Structure formats: structure tokens, C-alpha cells
Amino acid sequence: MGAVIPIAMLDVVGEMMGFALNQVLHGGDELQPVGMGSPMVAPYGAYATADGQTAVLGTTSDREWRRLARDLLDRPDLAEDPRYAHNADRVRHRAELDQILGGWCAQRDLAEIQRRADDAGIGNARLNGVRDLAEHTQLAARGRWRQVDSPVGPVPALLPPALALGWTAVDGRVPALGADTDAIRAEVSQPR
């Protein structure tokens, strides 16, 4: 007998971000990203905005690059520059392009950048942090949080992303350090 298992992408992201999410919820510190670029495509990256946000902008083709240069940046000179004609050229000049895009974004707020990128047909997004995931209204509205016992009292934890309708998630606890050592050792030493 089969089961329908609805899985929301947000729940999968929550599961994938479990370590970082727990760092924010229980340690209080947001982990710093190590980079948003692609080694294969340029320009493609995260750029600070004038209003303290981070815009993610990228191109995946020469045609998109020309739209980004002309329509987003208002720089037709860049669109025609042979140093940036093809993706391989742009990858070689990534640092220059990142500096150009970074300077342009630093003078504008996120809403303007996204509006202009949308108008130009350029893929874009706001870079969200782990705290944004922890505070995402959809997780609360869809009842994705539960309380789990721990040595310091109840702590919030996300439900697993894949739960069939009518299934109940197995409740567990966060054990104290060493609390289950003897039971685990006994289990793994049993002959099979």
C-alpha cells in the first residue's frame, strides 16, 4: 500500500540547513557564508546593497550578459567589450566584473536592484541568512516546529520534511553527553 508524501522545498532546505539552523537557534551566532559565486559562470555572485541587504545576481549566457550590461547596469560599453564577450572571457575577468557589479549594487537598495533585474530579465534574489529560515513564517504557519526535550530543557526542532498524511513524527530527545553510551555499546557488541 502506498502513501502520498507531500514535501515542501522549504522543509528540505530546513533539513539541509539543520546544523546552521541549530547554531543560530542555540548558539546565537549566524555562520558567515563562504561564497556565492560559481566557478563556471561569471558574473554570478552576491553583492552588498546600499540598504544593508545582499543581492544575488548572475548570468548563464552571453545574451543574458549583454542584457545585464545594457539594461541593468546601463553600461552598453561593457556589453560590447571583447574582454567580456563570452562566458570563458568573463570567468577570466571575474574579479573586474565583481568589482563593477559590487560598486553598482552598493549605490542602490535591494528593491531597486531587483526591480531593474526583473525588468532586464536577469536572475536575481535576496540572500537570506539562517536566521531568516529560523524566522520564516511558513514554518510556523504549517506547524513544522516541535519541542524536543534536552538536558537544558525543551528546544525547538523542525519536523522531518517527508511525512505522509496521517503519519506522526517519532518524538525523540537530545541526550546528555554520554547518556546513551552504555546502551549503544551493548547494542553494537551483540552478535548478528
WOQUIFEN-V408291 format. One record per residue. RES is the residue in one small letter. PSI is psi as a letter, one per 40 degrees, with the letter a starting at -180 (NA if undefined). OMEGA is omega in whole degrees, -180 to 180 (NA if undefined). Layout:
RES,PSI,OMEGA
RES,PSI,OMEGA
This chain:
m,h,-179
g,i,179
a,i,173
v,h,-178
i,g,178
p,h,179
i,h,177
a,h,179
m,d,-180
l,d,179
d,d,178
v,d,177
v,d,178
g,d,178
e,d,-180
m,d,-178
m,e,-175
g,d,-179
f,d,-179
a,d,179
l,d,178
n,d,177
q,d,179
v,d,-176
l,d,-171
h,d,179
g,d,178
g,e,-175
d,h,174
e,h,177
l,i,-180
q,h,178
p,i,-180
v,e,177
g,i,-179
m,e,-175
g,i,175
s,h,178
p,e,-175
m,e,-173
v,h,175
a,i,-9
p,i,177
y,h,-178
g,a,-180
a,h,-173
y,h,179
a,i,-179
t,i,-179
a,d,-178
d,f,174
g,e,176
q,a,174
t,h,178
a,h,174
v,h,-180
l,i,178
g,i,176
t,i,179
t,e,-180
s,i,177
d,d,179
r,d,177
e,d,179
w,d,-179
r,d,176
r,d,179
l,d,-178
a,d,-176
r,d,-168
d,d,-179
l,d,-176
l,e,-173
d,f,-178
r,g,179
p,d,178
d,d,178
l,d,-180
a,d,-178
e,e,-178
d,h,-177
p,e,177
r,d,-176
y,e,-172
a,d,-176
h,i,-176
n,d,-180
a,d,177
d,d,-179
r,d,177
v,d,178
r,d,-178
h,f,-177
r,d,-176
a,d,178
e,d,-178
l,d,177
d,d,178
q,d,179
i,d,-180
l,d,179
g,d,178
g,d,180
w,d,-179
c,d,-178
a,e,-179
q,e,-176
r,i,176
d,i,-174
l,d,-178
a,d,179
e,d,-180
i,d,-179
q,d,177
r,d,-179
r,d,179
a,d,177
d,d,180
d,d,-179
a,e,-179
g,f,-179
i,h,178
g,h,-177
n,i,177
a,i,170
r,h,177
l,h,178
n,i,175
g,i,180
v,d,178
r,d,176
d,d,176
l,d,-179
a,d,-177
e,e,-176
h,h,-176
t,d,-178
q,d,179
l,d,178
a,d,-177
a,d,-179
r,e,176
g,f,-176
r,e,179
w,i,171
r,i,176
q,h,-180
v,h,178
d,i,178
s,i,178
p,e,179
v,e,-178
g,a,-179
p,h,177
v,i,178
p,i,176
a,i,178
l,i,171
l,i,175
p,i,-177
p,d,-175
a,h,173
l,h,178
a,i,177
l,h,-180
g,e,177
w,i,175
t,h,178
a,i,178
v,h,177
d,i,179
g,a,178
r,i,172
v,h,-176
p,i,172
a,i,180
l,h,178
g,e,-174
a,d,-175
d,e,-175
t,d,-177
d,d,-180
a,d,180
i,d,179
r,d,179
a,d,-179
e,d,-177
v,e,179
s,e,179
q,h,177
p,i,-179
r,NA,NA
